[in-house]
Amino acid sequence: MWRILALTIGLLALWIAAASPLAVLDHQLLTFHMAQHLLLMTVAAPLILLGAMSRLQGLGGLAAHPVFCWLAGTITVIAWHVPSLFELGMHSAPWHAFEHATFFAAGMLFWWPVIQPWPSLARSPRWGVPLYLFLATLPCDALSAFLAFCGRVVYPHYLSAHRLFDISPLADQECAGALMWVWVTFVYLAPAAVVTLRMLSPQRQILKAV
């Protein structure tokens, strides 16, 4: 039952980010554009993966290796925030759809080593999961800090975009950076903390001893 619920919520998040009437707001506000990315990568992807895991057990190999998954998620986030690629996605409907698809696919890959039992993917100890998630926060923190504190509008698209709220392009960018910073920190480090606590639990230590 809980897998069906996860799958349903994940599909709803995917629809909100990519196909709902709210999806067009990403052309007016960078904050909503950032929210789209976060919904696709950190809500829709892991929940759909969690809900469909029983049907995906046979997948493996390079596509399931933690290093590949980490690089896929990190490179996707950084690449689509390079101004030239960002502007391409904003001014081309096909490229915009491709951008959404890559964020969702990269999210599926990124969360695979976390949701799937780690030893079945790579012969690494379970403590690799907190390290994997902690390292993933670093490039996201760097990007979000740059957007929040650089003091200039990075993406020209938002200088001329029709604004729905009384917020300047720079303030919008700072809000987007802050959203990414706070959201990624909690979403990545919360499961890392859960895994760490489980590894340190007395019951687990007793089972190891036995």
N, C-alpha and C positions, 0 to 999 in steps of 0.2 A: 504493500500500500504506500509506504513512504517513498519508494522509487517512482511510483506513478505521480505522486505529489511533486517530487523534485523535477521530474520531466515536464509536468504541466507548467510549473512556475518558470522553468528555464525557457520553454517555448514562448510563454507570455512575455518574458523579458526580451527575448529575441525579436518578437513582433513589435514591442514598444520601441526598441532601439532602431529597427531597420524598416518597418513597414507601417507603423501607426501614423495618425495625423500629426503626432508630436515630432516625428522624425524630421520634418522639414525645418524645425527650429534650429538645427545645427548650422544652417546657413546664416542665421541671424546672431547666434551667440556661440562663442567658443566654449563657454561653460557647458552648454547642452551638447556640443560636439564631443567634449571630453566625457560627459555623462554617457553618451552613446558608446564610446570605446569601453568604458568601465562596465556597462551593462553587458556588452558582447563578450568581453574577455573574463570578467570576474563574477558574473551572475549567470548569464545564459549558458556559457560554455561548461562550467563545472557542474551545474545542475542537470543539464542535458546529459553530460557524460556520466554523472552519478545515476541518473534514471535509466540510462541505456547500457550500463556497464555489463550486464549479463549477456548482452548481444554482441559485445565488443571484446570479449575475453580472448578471442583468437588472434587479435592484432598484436604485433610485436616487432622485433627487429630494431632497425635503426630508428624508425619513426617513434618508438617507445623509449628510446634511450634518454636518460635525464639530461645529458649534455645537449643533445639535439633539441629536446623539448624546451630547455631553458633558452637556448640561442634563438629558437623560432619565436618565442614570446617576446624576448628582449629586442631582437632586431626589428620585428614588426612594429613595436611601439616607437622605437627611435626613428626608423625610416619614414614612417608616415607623418612624423612631426618635423621632418626637414622641410623648410618653407617651400621649396620648389615642388616636392611631391604633394605637400598639403594643398597648395594652390591648384595642382592638377586635379586632385580629387574634388575640390570645390567647384571647379568650372567644367567638369565633364561627368555626365550622369553614369556612363559605363564605368569610368574609373572610380567614381564614388561607390557604386555597387561593389566593385572589386575590392575597394578598401574595406568595406564592411565584411565581406567574405573572408578576407585575410585576417582581420582581427578575430573573427569567430573561430576560424580554423586554427590560428595560433593559440587562442585560448584553450581549445580542446587539447592541443598538443601540450601546452604548458601545464595544465592541471592533471594530465594523465599520470605522471609519476607520483603525484600526491594522493589521488583518489584510488588508483590501482595499487595493490600491495607491492611495495617497493622491491622486495627480493625477487618477485616474478619478472621484473623489468631489467634489473641490473644487480650484479652480485655486490651490493653495497649495504652497509649497516643502516638500520632505520634512522639513525641520527642524521643521515644524509638529507632527509626531508626538511628539517628546520634550516639546515645550511642552504639548501636549494632555494627555499622561500626567502631567507634573509638576503642572499645574494641578489635575488630578483628585485628586491626593494631598492637597491642602490642606484641602478640606472633610472628607474622611475622617479626616485627622490631627486636625482640630479636634474632631470628634465623639468619636473614640477617646480623646483626651486628656481631654475632659469626663467621659466614663464612668470613666476610670481615676483621675481626681484630684478629682472633685467632693465626695467624702467622704460621700455619702448615696445610698441606693438610689433610683434614678430610676423604676423600673417596679414598682408595688405588687404585680403578679402574683407576683413572685418572693419576696415576703415571706411568702406563705402556701403557696407551691408545695412539694410533697413533694420532698425533697432526696435524691439517690442517693448523694452523697458528703459527707464531713465538711468542708463549705465554707460559709461564711456568705454570705448574699445580696450583701453589699457586696464581699467578696473575689471572688465569682463575677463581679460586674460589672466589677471592676478587671481580672480575667483576660480578660474579653471585650473590654474596651477595649484591652488590651495586644496581644491576638491580632489585632485589626483593624489596629492601628497598624503592627505589624511586617509582617504579611502584605501589606497594601496597599502599603507602602513598597517591598517587594521585588518584588511582582508587577507593579506599575506602572512602577517605575524600571528594572527589568531589560531589558524590551524597548526602553525609551527609550535606554538605554546602548548596546544592540546597534545601533539605527538610527543613533545618533550616531557610533559607531565605523565603521560602513559608509560614512557620508558623509565621514568624515575619512581613509578608507583611501587609500593611495597609488595603488592601481589605479583607484579611482573618480576621483581627481584627474587621472590620465592620460587616462581616457576623456573627461572634461570638456574637457581641453585639445585633444583630437583633434576 
